[in-house]
Amino acid sequence: MKLSFKNHAAAAALVLACSHALAEPNAYRIDDTHSFANWTIRHVASKT
């Protein structure tokens, strides 16, 4: 029995859908020490 491209694509889609359903959710925690915006602008001898 020769499998067509549609059959291969359907099988691949089924495998991907099942593997996504079995993945466990992750819980992330924000690190307050390293999660802040910090930037400066230096003007070197410029006139506006």
Secondary structure, DSSP 4 states (H G I P E B T S, - for coil): -PPPHHHHHHHHHHHHHHHHHHPPP------TTT-S--------S---
